[in-house]
Amino acid sequence: MQASHFRHSFHLHRNKVVVLGLLLCMTLSASAQKFKWARENNPRYDERFISYGFVIGLHTAGYQVKYSNQFVTQNYDTVHAVMAPTSGGFSLGFLVNMRLYDVLDLRLMPKAGFYDYKLEYDYTNRTSKSQLIETTMMEFPLLLKYKSLRRGNVRMYMIGGFTGAFELSGKNDVESTTANLSVKKTNVMVDAGFGFDFYFPLFKFSPEVRFSHRRHQCSWSRRKCIQRSDQAIEHKHDRCLFYLPMSNRIALITGATSGIGEATARLLAKNNFDLILCGRRKDRLEKLAKELSTKVETISFDVRNRKAVSEALKDKTIDVLINNAGNAHGLDPIQTGNVDDWDAMMDINVKGLLYVTREVLPGMVERKSGHVINIGSIAGKEVYPGGNVYSASKFAVDAITRSMRIDLNAAE
């Protein structure tokens, strides 16, 4: 007899199918009962108040490069970029586990960590150099272990805590010079991870994966700081593009009639700078000049006028340029903004800065002496409602400043 559909086969052989199904269920039930009542290895292991062991770990680590703005000194940086590839290592140590509650343990793991770090320097003169730092750290993790219920001979857990570390020894394949990075010898990190406890007749094996974030505060000295994931290192500048003598210094300040410009003029006058004060309001410039006890020259022009800037600053010898002139107009959202306000902000804050800088910089480069200070704003780092174009102009000031540093170092 032929079956017209597949399911009809089950109808014809239903008795056989039922018997096979029962046999399969009985087999699975027997296997489950066997697993349920399987012998537990070390059944009283977790009742110990203190247990001991040893640790063998493999890790990967690398420097996390973070540039700081705290390096504005006479020593200008010649490094264009620092690359920090990750590399492997291992650690060895002991483990002391203290039972606090049924599901919570306190773990102490003193261990020695062996690290090989690589740094790749790209310089503004198109050369490069590699640096290998071999470091042995003594580490003291203090961790809390939160455990699940034990099922047979397996238990899962989560772990987290803190680790203190200090350097036991270190080796640098590049001779110690101020051109390289020095590594701080102590550190603190935050750990988090998960793992499994496997119970065997004579021991317990606990593989785990743990992530560490190490952060060390760089000093606020005037250096360029670089942070990595587990140690902080400082970059000491070894070359100087500009040197400013301590006498006969001439500073040019734009937008000197009020605010930051006026305050800067008063401060520099107290430090014996000769001043060139620029602004659109001539009467305020002259009033300020009379109040300062130093040599002052006042020049009235609009930084938006490129021709006026060129004529006013022609043949001027300037040691310090402070681009302070700027303005902010309106808080309208971008869709209803005033285009005239946009033009005014971009013309003064960006183009005016460029016009003045372009007139002054060639003389500084020729003399290999000088400083340029561009006054920015927090709006050049973060935006805010209604600050669309103003923020854009201050972001531009920040970008111009950083690009200028690269160009001027290359010009050496």
Summary of the structure (lengths in Angstrom):
residues: 412
radius of gyration: 34.8
end to end distance: 98.5
largest distance: 120.6
contacts: 1198
relative contact order: 0.09
helix: 29%
strand: 35%
